[in-house]
Amino acid sequence: MGDVAATIKIMPDGVERNLEEIKEKIAGVLPEGSELFGTVEEPIAFGLKAIKATVLVGDLEGGTEPVEEAIATIEGVESVQVEEVGRPV
């Protein structure tokens, strides 16, 4: 199958949550066979921002599910949602 790039939207549990701390922890929790390509912050509403992470996912059993589950374990993460999956450019 090969690598795919997944764009994952990560919502913090509140406006006061330090997004830099969450971004730093993402690469450390990813399962073997996946790699963080980059992150950006996206304004949502009333000062709340989401993190959009692009993760390169190899031939992991379960596709992006192990990546989603790993990111969800980070303290301060409210929800994790895959928005897009495609071939890396």
N, CA, C and O atoms as a printed pandas DataFrame, in Angstrom:
     atom_number atom_name residue_name chain_id  residue_number  x_coord  y_coord  z_coord
0              1         N          MET        A               1    0.823   -1.188    0.000
1              2        CA          MET        A               1    0.000    0.000    0.000
2              3         C          MET        A               1    0.870    1.256    0.000
3              4         O          MET        A               1    0.615    2.163   -0.793
4              5         N          GLY        A               2    1.891    1.343    0.863
5              6        CA          GLY        A               2    2.750    2.516    0.912
6              7         C          GLY        A               2    2.249    3.554    1.897
7              8         O          GLY        A               2    1.249    3.358    2.587
8              9         N          ASP        A               3    2.973    4.665    1.943
9             10        CA          ASP        A               3    2.641    5.730    2.883
10            11         C          ASP        A               3    1.450    6.545    2.405
11            12         O          ASP        A               3    1.226    6.723    1.207
12            13         N          VAL        A               4    0.691    7.036    3.385
13            14        CA          VAL        A               4   -0.368    7.999    3.122
14            15         C          VAL        A               4   -0.184    9.171    4.080
15            16         O          VAL        A               4    0.373    9.014    5.166
16            17         N          ALA        A               5   -0.650   10.331    3.673
17            18        CA          ALA        A               5   -0.606   11.522    4.518
18            19         C          ALA        A               5   -2.006   11.755    5.068
19            20         O          ALA        A               5   -2.972   11.870    4.312
20            21         N          ALA        A               6   -2.104   11.822    6.379
21            22        CA          ALA        A               6   -3.392   12.061    7.028
22            23         C          ALA        A               6   -3.370   13.432    7.694
23            24         O          ALA        A               6   -2.445   13.759    8.438
24            25         N          THR        A               7   -4.398   14.227    7.416
25            26        CA          THR        A               7   -4.580   15.499    8.110
26            27         C          THR        A               7   -5.532   15.239    9.257
27            28         O          THR        A               7   -6.669   14.810    9.061
28            29         N          ILE        A               8   -5.041   15.511   10.473
29            30        CA          ILE        A               8   -5.791   15.183   11.679
30            31         C          ILE        A               8   -6.068   16.456   12.471
31            32         O          ILE        A               8   -5.149   17.212   12.786
32            33         N          LYS        A               9   -7.343   16.689   12.791
33            34        CA          LYS        A               9   -7.756   17.859   13.570
34            35         C          LYS        A               9   -7.796   17.472   15.041
35            36         O          LYS        A               9   -8.496   16.538   15.433
36            37         N          ILE        A              10   -7.033   18.204   15.849
37            38        CA          ILE        A              10   -6.913   17.921   17.278
38            39         C          ILE        A              10   -7.480   19.106   18.049
39            40         O          ILE        A              10   -6.982   20.227   17.948
40            41         N          MET        A              11   -8.529   18.840   18.819
41            42        CA          MET        A              11   -9.168   19.896   19.597
42            43         C          MET        A              11   -8.684   19.829   21.045
43            44         O          MET        A              11   -8.712   18.767   21.668
44            45         N          PRO        A              12   -8.239   20.975   21.578
45            46        CA          PRO        A              12   -7.849   21.011   22.991
46            47         C          PRO        A              12   -9.088   21.040   23.879
47            48         O          PRO        A              12  -10.197   21.279   23.401
48            49         N          ASP        A              13   -8.894   20.795   25.172
49            50        CA          ASP        A              13  -10.026   20.768   26.097
50            51         C          ASP        A              13  -10.422   22.152   26.606
51            52         O          ASP        A              13  -11.307   22.269   27.454
52            53         N          GLY        A              14   -9.777   23.197   26.099
53            54        CA          GLY        A              14  -10.165   24.540   26.499
54            55         C          GLY        A              14   -9.284   25.603   25.881
55            56         O          GLY        A              14   -8.219   25.306   25.340
56            57         N          VAL        A              15   -9.736   26.855   25.964
57            58        CA          VAL        A              15   -9.016   27.989   25.393
58            59         C          VAL        A              15   -7.674   28.197   26.087
59            60         O          VAL        A              15   -6.704   28.613   25.454
60            61         N          GLU        A              16   -7.618   27.912   27.375
61            62        CA          GLU        A              16   -6.412   28.173   28.149
62            63         C          GLU        A              16   -5.322   27.130   27.948
63            64         O          GLU        A              16   -4.210   27.318   28.441
64            65         N          ARG        A              17   -5.596   26.051   27.251
65            66        CA          ARG        A              17   -4.631   24.972   27.042
66            67         C          ARG        A              17   -3.473   25.453   26.161
67            68         O          ARG        A              17   -3.701   26.107   25.143
68            69         N          ASN        A              18   -2.246   25.137   26.544
69            70        CA          ASN        A              18   -1.053   25.516   25.792
70            71         C          ASN        A              18   -0.906   24.590   24.583
71            72         O          ASN        A              18   -0.567   23.418   24.743
72            73         N          LEU        A              19   -1.153   25.099   23.393
73            74        CA          LEU        A              19   -1.097   24.290   22.177
74            75         C          LEU        A              19    0.325   23.869   21.835
75            76         O          LEU        A              19    0.534   22.812   21.240
76            77         N          GLU        A              20    1.301   24.688   22.207
77            78        CA          GLU        A              20    2.700   24.333   21.934
78            79         C          GLU        A              20    3.085   23.051   22.664
79            80         O          GLU        A              20    3.799   22.213   22.112
80            81         N          GLU        A              21    2.617   22.893   23.897
81            82        CA          GLU        A              21    2.905   21.667   24.657
82            83         C          GLU        A              21    2.290   20.449   23.975
83            84         O          GLU        A              21    2.922   19.396   23.895
84            85         N          ILE        A              22    1.069   20.588   23.489
85            86        CA          ILE        A              22    0.416   19.473   22.799
86            87         C          ILE        A              22    1.181   19.137   21.526
87            88         O          ILE        A              22    1.426   17.965   21.243
88            89         N          LYS        A              23    1.563   20.162   20.750
89            90        CA          LYS        A              23    2.286   19.922   19.501
90            91         C          LYS        A              23    3.610   19.204   19.758
91            92         O          LYS        A              23    3.998   18.322   18.992
92            93         N          GLU        A              24    4.301   19.578   20.830
93            94        CA          GLU        A              24    5.576   18.939   21.164
94            95         C          GLU        A              24    5.393   17.458   21.508
95            96         O          GLU        A              24    6.275   16.643   21.236
96            97         N          LYS        A              25    4.266   17.114   22.098
97            98        CA          LYS        A              25    4.029   15.738   22.533
98            99         C          LYS        A              25    3.541   14.820   21.416
99           100         O          LYS        A              25    3.652   13.600   21.533
100          101         N          ILE        A              26    3.007   15.383   20.342
101          102        CA          ILE        A              26    2.429   14.560   19.272
102          103         C          ILE        A              26    3.455   13.596   18.694
103          104         O          ILE        A              26    3.192   12.397   18.596
104          105         N          ALA        A              27    4.619   14.105   18.312
105          106        CA          ALA        A              27    5.635   13.246   17.690
106          107         C          ALA        A              27    6.066   12.125   18.625
107          108         O          ALA        A              27    6.388   11.028   18.170
108          109         N          GLY        A              28    6.074   12.390   19.928
109          110        CA          GLY        A              28    6.522   11.400   20.897
110          111         C          GLY        A              28    5.560   10.253   21.132
111          112         O          GLY        A              28    5.973    9.186   21.585
112          113         N          VAL        A              29    4.288   10.449   20.833
113          114        CA          VAL        A              29    3.304    9.388   21.095
114          115         C          VAL        A              29    2.937    8.585   19.851
115          116         O          VAL        A              29    2.259    7.563   19.954
116          117         N          LEU        A              30    3.376    9.033   18.684
117          118        CA          LEU        A              30    2.995    8.347   17.449
118          119         C          LEU        A              30    3.557    6.927   17.422
119          120         O          LEU        A              30    4.693    6.696   17.837
120          121         N          PRO        A              31    2.761    5.984   16.933
121          122        CA          PRO        A              31    3.229    4.601   16.853
122          123         C          PRO        A              31    4.342    4.446   15.813
123          124         O          PRO        A              31    4.472    5.261   14.899
124          125         N          GLU        A              32    5.129    3.399   15.967
125          126        CA          GLU        A              32    6.192    3.102   15.009
126          127         C          GLU        A              32    5.573    2.923   13.621
127          128         O          GLU        A              32    4.526    2.292   13.473
128          129         N          GLY        A              33    6.229    3.481   12.622
129          130        CA          GLY        A              33    5.696    3.398   11.265
130          131         C          GLY        A              33    4.943    4.642   10.847
131          132         O          GLY        A              33    4.456    4.728    9.719
132          133         N          SER        A              34    4.841    5.622   11.761
133          134        CA          SER        A              34    4.197    6.895   11.424
134          135         C          SER        A              34    5.143    8.021   11.810
135          136         O          SER        A              34    6.005    7.862   12.675
136          137         N          GLU        A              35    4.966    9.169   11.150
137          138        CA          GLU        A              35    5.879   10.289   11.358
138          139         C          GLU        A              35    5.126   11.606   11.216
139          140         O          GLU        A              35    4.326   11.779   10.296
140          141         N          LEU        A              36    5.389   12.532   12.136
141          142        CA          LEU        A              36    4.771   13.853   12.081
142          143         C          LEU        A              36    5.448   14.669   10.985
143          144         O          LEU        A              36    6.669   14.829   10.986
144          145         N          PHE        A              37    4.653   15.183   10.054
145          146        CA          PHE        A              37    5.176   15.979    8.951
146          147         C          PHE        A              37    5.101   17.464    9.270
147          148         O          PHE        A              37    5.966   18.230    8.846
148          149         N          GLY        A              38    4.076   17.885   10.014
149          150        CA          GLY        A              38    3.940   19.293   10.357
150          151         C          GLY        A              38    2.636   19.581   11.064
151          152         O          GLY        A              38    1.715   18.764   11.049
152          153         N          THR        A              39    2.561   20.764   11.693
153          154        CA          THR        A              39    1.338   21.189   12.382
154          155         C          THR        A              39    1.062   22.659   12.077
155          156         O          THR        A              39    1.977   23.443   11.828
156          157         N          VAL        A              40   -0.214   23.008   12.104
157          158        CA          VAL        A              40   -0.647   24.404   12.009
158          159         C          VAL        A              40   -1.802   24.590   12.985
159          160         O          VAL        A              40   -2.498   23.635   13.330
160          161         N          GLU        A              41   -1.997   25.829   13.425
161          162        CA          GLU        A              41   -3.127   26.150   14.295
162          163         C          GLU        A              41   -4.237   26.754   13.451
163          164         O          GLU        A              41   -3.992   27.553   12.547
164          165         N          GLU        A              42   -5.472   26.351   13.769
165          166        CA          GLU        A              42   -6.637   26.855   13.030
166          167         C          GLU        A              42   -7.610   27.488   14.016
167          168         O          GLU        A              42   -8.091   26.809   14.923
168          169         N          PRO        A              43   -7.914   28.789   13.857
169          170        CA          PRO        A              43   -8.895   29.429   14.735
170          171         C          PRO        A              43  -10.273   28.792   14.551
171          172         O          PRO        A              43  -10.698   28.524   13.427
172          173         N          ILE        A              44  -10.966   28.554   15.670
173          174        CA          ILE        A              44  -12.302   27.959   15.631
174          175         C          ILE        A              44  -13.336   29.025   15.998
175          176         O          ILE        A              44  -14.114   29.453   15.145
176          177         N          ALA        A              45  -13.347   29.451   17.259
177          178        CA          ALA        A              45  -14.284   30.493   17.705
178          179         C          ALA        A              45  -13.939   30.932   19.115
179          180         O          ALA        A              45  -13.450   30.137   19.916
180          181         N          PHE        A              46  -14.192   32.193   19.418
181          182        CA          PHE        A              46  -14.043   32.730   20.772
182          183         C          PHE        A              46  -12.676   32.428   21.379
183          184         O          PHE        A              46  -12.578   32.109   22.564
184          185         N          GLY        A              47  -11.627   32.528   20.573
185          186        CA          GLY        A              47  -10.266   32.302   21.051
186          187         C          GLY        A              47   -9.818   30.853   21.036
187          188         O          GLY        A              47   -8.643   30.574   21.271
188          189         N          LEU        A              48  -10.719   29.932   20.769
189          190        CA          LEU        A              48  -10.369   28.515   20.713
190          191         C          LEU        A              48   -9.691   28.210   19.386
191          192         O          LEU        A              48  -10.149   28.645   18.329
192          193         N          LYS        A              49   -8.595   27.459   19.449
193          194        CA          LYS        A              49   -7.872   27.057   18.247
194          195         C          LYS        A              49   -7.706   25.546   18.244
195          196         O          LYS        A              49   -7.565   24.916   19.292
196          197         N          ALA        A              50   -7.725   24.978   17.046
197          198        CA          ALA        A              50   -7.463   23.551   16.858
198          199         C          ALA        A              50   -6.066   23.406   16.281
199          200         O          ALA        A              50   -5.522   24.344   15.699
200          201         N          ILE        A              51   -5.498   22.235   16.447
201          202        CA          ILE        A              51   -4.226   21.902   15.812
202          203         C          ILE        A              51   -4.548   20.987   14.640
203          204         O          ILE        A              51   -5.272   20.003   14.789
204          205         N          LYS        A              52   -4.012   21.314   13.486
205          206        CA          LYS        A              52   -4.116   20.409   12.337
206          207         C          LYS        A              52   -2.729   19.823   12.122
207          208         O          LYS        A              52   -1.778   20.535   11.798
208          209         N          ALA        A              53   -2.634   18.519   12.308
209          210        CA          ALA        A              53   -1.360   17.823   12.159
210          211         C          ALA        A              53   -1.391   16.972   10.906
211          212         O          ALA        A              53   -2.380   16.294   10.627
212          213         N          THR        A              54   -0.310   17.013   10.156
213          214        CA          THR        A              54   -0.164   16.126    9.010
214          215         C          THR        A              54    0.785   15.013    9.431
215          216         O          THR        A              54    1.927   15.262    9.815
216          217         N          VAL        A              55    0.293   13.789    9.352
217          218        CA          VAL        A              55    1.053   12.629    9.788
218          219         C          VAL        A              55    1.208   11.681    8.612
219          220         O          VAL        A              55    0.235   11.335    7.942
220          221         N          LEU        A              56    2.451   11.263    8.368
221          222        CA          LEU        A              56    2.705   10.250    7.355
222          223         C          LEU        A              56    2.526    8.895    8.010
223          224         O          LEU        A              56    3.193    8.573    8.993
224          225         N          VAL        A              57    1.627    8.112    7.461
225          226        CA          VAL        A              57    1.279    6.814    8.043
226          227         C          VAL        A              57    1.706    5.728    7.061
227          228         O          VAL        A              57    1.301    5.734    5.898
228          229         N          GLY        A              58    2.526    4.800    7.538
229          230        CA          GLY        A              58    2.965    3.690    6.698
230          231         C          GLY        A              58    1.920    2.591    6.698
231          232         O          GLY        A              58    0.729    2.845    6.878
232          233         N          ASP        A              59    2.372    1.394    6.497
233          234        CA          ASP        A              59    1.475    0.242    6.443
234          235         C          ASP        A              59    1.115   -0.231    7.842
235          236         O          ASP        A              59    1.420   -1.363    8.215
236          237         N          LEU        A              60    0.474    0.623    8.610
237          238        CA          LEU        A              60    0.059    0.265    9.957
238          239         C          LEU        A              60   -1.229   -0.539    9.899
239          240         O          LEU        A              60   -2.135   -0.237    9.122
240          241         N          GLU        A              61   -1.293   -1.553   10.723
241          242        CA          GLU        A              61   -2.544   -2.301   10.830
242          243         C          GLU        A              61   -3.578   -1.382   11.450
243          244         O          GLU        A              61   -3.324   -0.785   12.497
244          245         N          GLY        A              62   -4.725   -1.258   10.833
245          246        CA          GLY        A              62   -5.772   -0.374   11.344
246          247         C          GLY        A              62   -5.742    0.997   10.715
247          248         O          GLY        A              62   -6.553    1.848   11.079
248          249         N          GLY        A              63   -4.825    1.248    9.770
249          250        CA          GLY        A              63   -4.761    2.541    9.095
250          251         C          GLY        A              63   -4.399    3.663   10.035
251          252         O          GLY        A              63   -3.370    3.597   10.707
252          253         N          THR        A              64   -5.230    4.702   10.099
253          254        CA          THR        A              64   -4.937    5.860   10.947
254          255         C          THR        A              64   -5.416    5.677   12.387
255          256         O          THR        A              64   -5.109    6.499   13.250
256          257         N          GLU        A              65   -6.156    4.623   12.646
257          258        CA          GLU        A              65   -6.728    4.432   13.984
258          259         C          GLU        A              65   -5.678    4.391   15.107
259          260         O          GLU        A              65   -5.897    5.020   16.142
260          261         N          PRO        A              66   -4.542    3.676   14.949
261          262        CA          PRO        A              66   -3.539    3.705   16.014
262          263         C          PRO        A              66   -2.970    5.102   16.252
263          264         O          PRO        A              66   -2.627    5.448   17.383
264          265         N          VAL        A              67   -2.870    5.898   15.200
265          266        CA          VAL        A              67   -2.377    7.273   15.323
266          267         C          VAL        A              67   -3.387    8.116   16.095
267          268         O          VAL        A              67   -3.015    8.861   17.002
268          269         N          GLU        A              68   -4.655    8.000   15.739
269          270        CA          GLU        A              68   -5.710    8.745   16.429
270          271         C          GLU        A              68   -5.741    8.389   17.920
271          272         O          GLU        A              68   -5.829    9.272   18.773
272          273         N          GLU        A              69   -5.667    7.104   18.220
273          274        CA          GLU        A              69   -5.711    6.654   19.611
274          275         C          GLU        A              69   -4.509    7.166   20.399
275          276         O          GLU        A              69   -4.644    7.537   21.565
276          277         N          ALA        A              70   -3.330    7.188   19.768
277          278        CA          ALA        A              70   -2.125    7.664   20.445
278          279         C          ALA        A              70   -2.230    9.150   20.766
279          280         O          ALA        A              70   -1.891    9.571   21.872
280          281         N          ILE        A              71   -2.697    9.948   19.806
281          282        CA          ILE        A              71   -2.824   11.393   20.019
282          283         C          ILE        A              71   -3.872   11.682   21.092
283          284         O          ILE        A              71   -3.714   12.621   21.872
284          285         N          ALA        A              72   -4.932   10.888   21.137
285          286        CA          ALA        A              72   -5.999   11.093   22.121
286          287         C          ALA        A              72   -5.516   10.889   23.553
287          288         O          ALA        A              72   -6.174   11.346   24.488
288          289         N          THR        A              73   -4.377   10.211   23.748
289          290        CA          THR        A              73   -3.859    9.989   25.105
290          291         C          THR        A              73   -3.137   11.199   25.674
291          292         O          THR        A              73   -2.836   11.229   26.867
292          293         N          ILE        A              74   -2.849   12.205   24.840
293          294        CA          ILE        A              74   -2.129   13.389   25.300
294          295         C          ILE        A              74   -3.030   14.209   26.222
295          296         O          ILE        A              74   -4.195   14.462   25.914
296          297         N          GLU        A              75   -2.466   14.616   27.357
297          298        CA          GLU        A              75   -3.226   15.432   28.306
298          299         C          GLU        A              75   -3.633   16.750   27.652
299          300         O          GLU        A              75   -2.804   17.422   27.039
300          301         N          GLY        A              76   -4.895   17.117   27.782
301          302        CA          GLY        A              76   -5.399   18.359   27.221
302          303         C          GLY        A              76   -6.060   18.201   25.860
303          304         O          GLY        A              76   -6.583   19.171   25.313
304          305         N          VAL        A              77   -6.046   16.988   25.305
305          306        CA          VAL        A              77   -6.690   16.748   24.015
306          307         C          VAL        A              77   -8.126   16.299   24.259
307          308         O          VAL        A              77   -8.376   15.293   24.922
308          309         N          GLU        A              78   -9.057   17.063   23.713
309          310        CA          GLU        A              78  -10.489   16.767   23.858
310          311         C          GLU        A              78  -10.968   15.781   22.810
311          312         O          GLU        A              78  -11.690   14.834   23.123
312          313         N          SER        A              79  -10.558   16.007   21.540
313          314        CA          SER        A              79  -10.997   15.112   20.469
314          315         C          SER        A              79   -9.974   15.081   19.349
315          316         O          SER        A              79   -9.175   16.002   19.178
316          317         N          VAL        A              80  -10.022   13.987   18.588
317          318        CA          VAL        A              80   -9.122   13.774   17.457
318          319         C          VAL        A              80   -9.974   13.286   16.289
319          320         O          VAL        A              80  -10.750   12.342   16.429
320          321         N          GLN        A              81   -9.823   13.938   15.134
321          322        CA          GLN        A              81  -10.638   13.583   13.979
322          323         C          GLN        A              81   -9.797   13.650   12.702
323          324         O          GLN        A              81   -9.142   14.657   12.434
324          325         N          VAL        A              82   -9.821   12.575   11.922
325          326        CA          VAL        A              82   -9.144   12.579   10.630
326          327         C          VAL        A              82  -10.005   13.356    9.653
327          328         O          VAL        A              82  -11.185   13.053    9.475
328          329         N          GLU        A              83   -9.407   14.365    9.017
329          330        CA          GLU        A              83  -10.146   15.188    8.059
330          331         C          GLU        A              83   -9.882   14.782    6.620
331          332         O          GLU        A              83  -10.759   14.904    5.765
332          333         N          GLU        A              84   -8.675   14.299    6.352
333          334        CA          GLU        A              84   -8.321   13.987    4.976
334          335         C          GLU        A              84   -7.204   12.959    4.950
335          336         O          GLU        A              84   -6.298   12.995    5.783
336          337         N          VAL        A              85   -7.269   12.050    4.000
337          338        CA          VAL        A              85   -6.216   11.065    3.805
338          339         C          VAL        A              85   -5.903   11.006    2.320
339          340         O          VAL        A              85   -6.807   10.922    1.488
340          341         N          GLY        A              86   -4.633   11.049    1.997
341          342        CA          GLY        A              86   -4.238   11.001    0.594
342          343         C          GLY        A              86   -2.777   10.629    0.465
343          344         O          GLY        A              86   -2.093   10.407    1.464
344          345         N          ARG        A              87   -2.316   10.563   -0.731
345          346        CA          ARG        A              87   -0.911   10.258   -1.014
346          347         C          ARG        A              87   -0.056   11.496   -0.754
347          348         O          ARG        A              87   -0.447   12.606   -1.114
348          349         N          PRO        A              88    1.121   11.311   -0.124
349          350        CA          PRO        A              88    2.014   12.461    0.071
350          351         C          PRO        A              88    2.542   12.963   -1.270
351          352         O          PRO        A              88    2.746   12.182   -2.199
352          353         N          VAL        A              89    2.754   14.244   -1.357
353          354        CA          VAL        A              89    3.224   14.852   -2.611
354          355         C          VAL        A              89    4.723   14.874   -2.638
355          356         O          VAL        A              89    5.316   15.346   -3.608
